[in-house]
Amino acid sequence: MTEQRHVALGLHPIEFGQDEDPVELLKRRQIVRRTQIACAVVLLLLAIGAGNTVFNRFANANALAASTAENAKLYVKTTLVKSSNASQALVLPGTLQGFVQSPIAARSNGYLKRWTKDIGSTVVKGELLAEIEAPEIDQQLGQAMATRDQAASSLALAKSTAERWEGLRRKDVVSQQDLEERRSAVSQSQALLAAAEANFQRLRQLEDFKRVVAPFSGLITRRNVDVGDLIDSSRVLFVLSQTSALRVYINVPQAYAQLVKIGQQVVVTQAELAGQRFAGRVARTSASIDAATRTMQVEVALSNPNGSLLSGAYVQVNLPLQASNSLVAPTNALMFRGNGTNVAIVDAQGIITLRKVSVGRNYGADFEVLEGISASDRLVLNPPDWLANGQKVVISPDQDRP
C-alpha cells in the first residue's frame, strides 16, 4: 500500500526506530489485526460455501444414481399355478319354449265366422277355437253327394242287368260276349261309386275342418285373425303352447361338448326372478358339432307347474361340469407372441423364462393349461409386451394373489 493510500485511510506505516506515540502505534496495530481477522473469516466462509456446494453435488449425483437404479428395476406380481380339483360351471343363454308348441292353421279356405278363444286362454284337446264359413265347400259337398247317389243307382241297375243276362245265358238266349259286357258294366259302376264315395269323404273332412279345434291341451299365446278375415291354408290362426313343461335350447362350445351327458341336472335362472332357481335336466343332445358355429345343440327340459316361467323368456342355464384335474392359471398371465400363446415364468433369482403353453377350456378369469408348465411354476401377472427371456425382475412385495 502506498503512502498516499495510507494517508487517505488515515493510516501511517509503522516506522521502527523513529519517535512515535505508543498509543497511536497500538491503535494502528489493532486495526491491522482486525483487518487480517476479517479477511480470514471471509476466506473461511468462502471455503465452507465451496465445500458445501461440492458436497451437495456429490449427494445429488449419488441420489440420482440410486433413483435411476431403482427405476430400472421391473416390479412384477406373480401367482402360482393351481390344480383344478373343483367342478366348473358353464353358464349359457337360452330362450324358453313350450314343451309342445304349434301354429294352428285352417285346412279349409273361406272367411272367419267367429273365434271362441283369445290369447291367454287355457284350452283342452278338441275344444273349439274358431269357425270358418266356406260356401264353396258346402256346394261341392252337395254335388259330391249327388254324384255318389247317381253312381250307386247306376251300380244297382248294372247289377240287376247282369243278373238277368246270367239267366238268359243259362238258357243260351244271349252270347257269352254279351254277358261279359254286362259284368264289365258292373265293375265300372262299382269303380265310379268308389270314386264318388272317396270324393264325398274328402269334402266332408274339409267341411269338418271349418271347425278349428285344439290339437292338444295348452295355452293360446297368439291370435292372428279376426272375424271376417279371409282364411287360406297357409295362414296361421293361433299359436298353441303347452307351458306346464318347458324346454330351452342352448349351444355348448366344442371344448365342453364331451362333458355334457343326457340326464345331467342343470339350474335355470331368470334375471327378472331374482333369487329363484329352477331345476332342469339335459333331455337330449344333437350328438354332433355344427361346422359353422363349432357348438353342439343341447335341449334342457324343466317343469313349470305354477306358470312362473313364461314361454319366450330369456334365461341363463347353469351347466355344471366335472372337474378335469388339470392345471389352471389366471387369464391375465397370457402373452400372445408370434410363436403362439406364452406365459412368463420367474425363478427364485428373479430371472424371466418365456414358455409356450397349450390352452384348453376358458373359465373366464382362469384358463385350463394342457401342457407347457408345471404345478411348481410361478407366473407373472399382466406381463409387459417387451418382457424377454433372461430379463431380471423384482417380485412386488404387495402380492394380491398367492
C-alpha positions in Angstrom: 0.0 0.0 0.0 1.5 3.4 -1.0 1.9 6.3 1.3 -0.8 8.3 -0.4 -3.2 5.3 0.2 -2.3 5.2 3.9 -2.9 8.9 4.1 -6.3 8.6 2.5 -7.2 5.9 5.0 -5.7 7.7 7.9 -3.1 5.0 8.4 0.5 5.6 8.6 3.2 3.0 8.2 5.0 1.9 11.2 8.5 3.0 11.1 10.6 1.5 13.7 13.4 3.4 15.1 11.5 6.7 15.0 10.0 8.6 17.8 6.3 7.6 17.7 3.4 7.9 20.1 2.9 4.4 21.7 -0.9 4.9 21.9 -1.1 5.7 18.2 1.1 2.8 17.3 -1.2 0.4 19.4 -4.3 1.6 17.6 -2.7 1.1 14.2 -1.7 -2.4 15.2 -5.2 -3.3 16.4 -6.7 -2.1 13.1 -4.3 -4.2 11.1 -5.1 -7.3 13.2 -8.8 -6.8 12.8 -8.4 -6.4 9.1 -6.5 -9.7 9.0 -9.1 -11.5 11.1 -11.9 -10.2 8.8 -10.1 -11.4 5.7 -9.5 -14.8 7.4 -13.2 -15.1 8.3 -14.3 -14.2 4.7 -11.9 -16.7 3.3 -13.1 -19.4 5.7 -16.8 -18.7 4.8 -15.9 -18.9 1.1 -14.2 -22.2 1.7 -17.2 -23.6 3.7 -19.6 -22.5 0.9 -17.4 -24.1 -1.8 -17.2 -27.3 0.3 -21.0 -27.4 0.8 -21.6 -26.9 -2.9 -19.2 -29.8 -3.8 -20.9 -32.0 -1.1 -24.4 -31.2 -2.4 -23.3 -32.0 -5.9 -21.9 -35.4 -4.9 -25.0 -36.1 -2.8 -27.3 -35.3 -5.7 -25.3 -37.4 -8.1 -25.5 -40.4 -5.7 -29.2 -39.9 -5.2 -29.8 -39.7 -9.0 -27.8 -42.8 -9.5 -29.8 -44.6 -6.8 -33.1 -43.4 -8.2 -32.0 -44.5 -11.7 -31.1 -47.9 -10.4 -34.4 -48.2 -8.5 -36.5 -47.1 -11.5 -34.6 -49.5 -13.7 -36.0 -52.4 -11.6 -39.1 -54.1 -13.0 -41.5 -55.0 -10.2 -44.0 -57.7 -11.1 -46.8 -59.5 -9.4 -46.8 -63.3 -9.6 -49.1 -66.2 -8.9 -48.7 -69.9 -8.6 -50.4 -72.4 -10.9 -53.4 -74.1 -9.3 -54.8 -77.6 -9.7 -58.4 -77.7 -10.9 -59.9 -80.1 -8.4 -63.2 -78.2 -8.1 -66.0 -78.7 -10.5 -66.6 -75.9 -13.1 -69.9 -74.4 -14.2 -70.7 -73.2 -17.7 -73.4 -70.5 -18.0 -75.1 -70.2 -21.4 -78.0 -68.1 -22.6 -81.2 -69.6 -23.9 -84.9 -68.9 -24.7 -87.8 -70.8 -23.1 -90.2 -72.6 -25.4 -93.3 -74.6 -24.7 -92.7 -78.3 -24.4 -95.2 -78.6 -27.3 -95.7 -75.5 -29.3 -97.7 -75.5 -32.6 -99.1 -72.9 -35.0 -102.8 -73.7 -35.7 -103.8 -73.2 -39.3 -107.1 -73.9 -41.2 -107.4 -76.7 -43.7 -110.4 -75.1 -45.3 -110.5 -71.8 -47.3 -113.1 -69.2 -46.5 -114.0 -66.4 -44.1 -113.6 -66.4 -40.4 -117.1 -66.7 -39.0 -116.2 -66.4 -35.3 -113.4 -67.2 -32.8 -114.0 -68.5 -29.3 -110.6 -68.3 -27.6 -108.2 -65.4 -27.2 -104.6 -65.0 -26.0 -104.0 -66.3 -22.5 -106.9 -68.8 -22.7 -106.3 -72.3 -21.4 -107.9 -74.9 -23.7 -108.2 -78.7 -23.6 -107.7 -81.0 -26.5 -110.6 -80.9 -29.0 -112.0 -77.6 -27.8 -113.4 -75.3 -30.5 -111.2 -72.3 -31.3 -112.8 -70.8 -34.3 -115.3 -71.5 -37.1 -114.8 -70.8 -40.8 -117.6 -70.0 -43.3 -116.9 -71.8 -46.7 -119.9 -71.8 -49.0 -117.8 -73.3 -51.9 -117.1 -76.4 -49.8 -120.8 -76.7 -48.9 -121.8 -76.6 -52.6 -119.0 -79.1 -53.6 -120.1 -81.4 -50.8 -123.7 -81.4 -52.0 -122.5 -82.0 -55.6 -120.4 -84.9 -54.4 -123.3 -86.4 -52.5 -125.5 -86.3 -55.6 -122.7 -87.8 -57.7 -122.3 -90.6 -55.2 -126.1 -91.3 -55.2 -126.0 -91.3 -59.0 -123.1 -93.8 -59.0 -124.9 -96.0 -56.5 -128.1 -96.0 -58.7 -126.0 -96.9 -61.8 -124.4 -99.7 -59.9 -127.7 -101.1 -58.8 -129.0 -101.0 -62.4 -125.8 -102.7 -63.7 -126.1 -105.5 -61.1 -129.8 -106.2 -61.9 -129.0 -106.2 -65.6 -126.1 -108.5 -65.2 -128.2 -110.9 -63.1 -130.9 -111.1 -65.9 -128.2 -111.7 -68.5 -126.9 -114.5 -66.3 -130.3 -116.2 -66.6 -130.6 -115.7 -70.2 -127.1 -117.1 -70.8 -128.0 -120.3 -68.9 -130.9 -120.6 -71.4 -128.5 -119.9 -74.2 -130.5 -116.9 -75.3 -127.6 -114.5 -75.3 -124.0 -114.9 -76.2 -121.2 -115.1 -73.7 -119.7 -111.9 -75.1 -122.9 -110.0 -74.2 -122.8 -111.4 -70.6 -119.1 -110.3 -70.2 -120.1 -106.8 -71.3 -122.8 -106.7 -68.6 -120.3 -107.9 -66.0 -117.8 -105.3 -67.1 -120.5 -102.6 -66.7 -121.0 -103.7 -63.1 -117.3 -103.4 -62.4 -117.2 -100.0 -63.9 -120.2 -98.9 -61.9 -118.5 -100.1 -58.7 -115.4 -98.2 -59.5 -117.4 -95.0 -60.2 -119.2 -95.4 -56.9 -115.9 -95.8 -55.0 -114.5 -92.7 -56.7 -117.7 -90.7 -55.8 -117.6 -92.0 -52.3 -113.9 -91.0 -51.9 -114.6 -87.5 -53.2 -117.6 -87.2 -50.8 -115.5 -88.2 -47.8 -112.7 -85.8 -48.8 -115.2 -82.9 -49.0 -116.9 -84.0 -45.7 -113.5 -83.8 -44.0 -112.9 -80.4 -45.4 -116.3 -79.5 -44.1 -115.2 -80.7 -40.6 -112.1 -78.5 -41.0 -114.3 -75.5 -40.9 -114.3 -76.0 -37.1 -110.7 -75.3 -35.9 -110.1 -77.2 -32.7 -107.2 -77.5 -30.3 -104.9 -80.5 -31.2 -103.7 -80.7 -27.5 -104.2 -79.0 -24.2 -102.3 -75.8 -23.6 -102.3 -72.1 -23.6 -103.2 -69.7 -26.5 -100.2 -67.5 -26.9 -101.1 -65.7 -30.1 -104.2 -64.9 -32.2 -103.6 -63.6 -35.7 -107.1 -63.3 -37.1 -110.4 -61.6 -36.5 -114.0 -62.0 -37.7 -114.3 -61.5 -41.5 -110.7 -62.2 -42.4 -110.1 -64.3 -45.5 -108.6 -67.6 -44.5 -106.4 -69.9 -46.5 -104.4 -73.0 -45.7 -101.1 -71.1 -45.3 -102.3 -68.6 -42.7 -101.7 -69.2 -39.0 -104.8 -68.5 -36.9 -103.5 -69.3 -33.4 -100.3 -70.4 -31.7 -100.9 -73.0 -29.0 -98.2 -73.8 -26.4 -98.0 -76.4 -23.6 -96.5 -74.4 -20.8 -96.8 -76.8 -17.9 -93.5 -78.2 -19.1 -90.9 -76.1 -20.9 -87.8 -76.7 -22.9 -84.8 -74.5 -23.7 -82.1 -75.0 -26.3 -78.5 -74.0 -25.6 -75.4 -74.2 -27.8 -72.5 -75.7 -25.9 -69.0 -74.9 -27.3 -67.0 -77.7 -28.7 -64.5 -77.6 -25.9 -67.2 -78.6 -23.4 -69.3 -80.8 -25.6 -67.8 -84.1 -24.4 -68.7 -83.2 -20.8 -72.4 -82.9 -21.4 -74.4 -86.1 -20.6 -78.1 -86.9 -21.1 -79.9 -86.7 -17.7 -77.4 -84.2 -16.3 -79.0 -81.8 -13.8 -78.9 -78.1 -14.6 -80.1 -74.9 -13.0 -82.1 -72.3 -14.9 -82.3 -68.6 -13.7 -84.0 -65.5 -15.0 -82.9 -62.0 -14.2 -86.4 -60.8 -13.5 -87.0 -63.6 -11.0 -84.1 -62.8 -8.6 -83.3 -65.4 -6.1 -85.4 -68.1 -7.8 -83.7 -71.2 -9.3 -85.4 -73.8 -11.4 -84.2 -77.3 -11.7 -83.9 -78.9 -15.2 -82.2 -81.7 -16.9 -80.5 -82.4 -20.2 -83.1 -84.2 -22.2 -81.2 -84.8 -25.4 -78.2 -83.5 -27.5 -77.6 -83.3 -31.2 -74.5 -85.5 -30.7 -72.8 -83.5 -33.4 -70.8 -80.2 -33.8 -72.2 -77.5 -36.0 -69.4 -76.8 -38.5 -70.5 -73.1 -38.7 -70.5 -72.2 -35.0 -68.4 -75.1 -33.6 -71.1 -75.7 -31.0 -73.4 -78.6 -30.0 -77.1 -78.0 -29.6 -78.5 -79.3 -26.2 -82.1 -79.5 -25.2 -82.9 -78.8 -21.5 -86.3 -79.8 -20.1 -87.8 -78.3 -17.0 -91.2 -78.4 -15.3 -93.3 -75.3 -14.8 -96.4 -76.4 -12.8 -97.2 -73.0 -11.4 -96.5 -71.0 -14.5 -93.7 -68.9 -13.0 -91.7 -69.1 -16.2 -93.1 -67.7 -19.4 -92.6 -69.1 -22.9 -90.2 -67.0 -24.9 -88.4 -65.6 -21.9 -84.6 -65.1 -21.9 -82.9 -67.2 -19.3 -79.4 -68.4 -18.2 -78.7 -72.1 -18.0 -76.0 -73.1 -15.4 -74.5 -76.3 -16.7 -72.2 -77.9 -14.0 -69.1 -79.7 -15.5 -67.0 -82.4 -13.9 -63.6 -81.5 -12.6 -60.8 -82.1 -15.1 -57.9 -82.4 -12.5 -55.8 -80.2 -14.8 -53.7 -77.1 -14.1 -55.5 -73.7 -14.1 -53.8 -70.3 -14.4 -55.2 -66.8 -14.5 -56.1 -65.4 -17.9 -54.1 -62.2 -17.4 -50.9 -64.2 -17.3 -51.1 -65.0 -21.0 -48.8 -63.4 -23.6 -49.5 -63.6 -27.3 -46.4 -63.7 -29.4 -45.6 -64.7 -33.0 -44.8 -68.3 -31.9 -48.2 -68.7 -30.2 -49.5 -68.3 -26.6 -46.8 -67.9 -23.9 -46.5 -67.3 -20.2 -43.7 -65.6 -18.3 -42.2 -67.8 -15.5 -40.0 -66.2 -12.8 -37.5 -68.3 -10.8 -36.1 -67.7 -7.3 -33.4 -65.3 -8.6 -36.0 -63.2 -10.5 -34.9 -64.4 -13.9 -37.7 -64.5 -16.6 -38.3 -67.5 -18.8 -40.9 -67.3 -21.6 -42.6 -70.6 -22.2 -45.2 -71.6 -24.8 -48.3 -73.2 -23.4 -51.3 -75.1 -24.8 -54.6 -73.6 -23.7 -57.7 -75.8 -23.0 -61.0 -74.6 -21.7 -61.6 -71.0 -20.8 -63.3 -70.4 -17.4 -63.4 -66.6 -17.7 -60.9 -65.3 -15.1 -58.9 -68.6 -15.4 -57.9 -70.9 -18.2 -57.0 -74.6 -18.4 -53.4 -75.4 -19.2 -52.9 -78.6 -21.2 -49.2 -78.5 -21.4 -46.2 -76.2 -21.1 -46.0 -75.5 -17.4 -45.9 -77.5 -14.1 -47.6 -77.0 -10.7 -44.4 -75.5 -9.2 -44.1 -72.7 -11.7 -44.7 -69.1 -10.7 -46.3 -66.9 -13.4 -46.0 -63.2 -13.9 -49.4 -61.4 -13.9 -50.1 -58.7 -16.5 -46.6 -59.1 -18.2 -45.5 -56.2 -20.4 -45.2 -56.8 -24.1 -41.4 -56.1 -24.1 -40.6 -58.7 -21.4 -37.9 -61.0 -22.7 -36.0 -64.2 -21.8 -33.3 -63.8 -19.2 -34.6 -60.4 -18.0 -34.3 -59.8 -14.3 -37.3 -58.7 -12.3 -38.2 -58.0 -8.7 -41.3 -59.6 -7.2 -43.6 -57.0 -5.8 -43.9 -57.1 -2.0 -47.7 -56.4 -2.1 -48.9 -59.6 -3.7 -52.7 -59.6 -4.3 -52.7 -63.2 -5.4 -51.0 -66.2 -3.8 
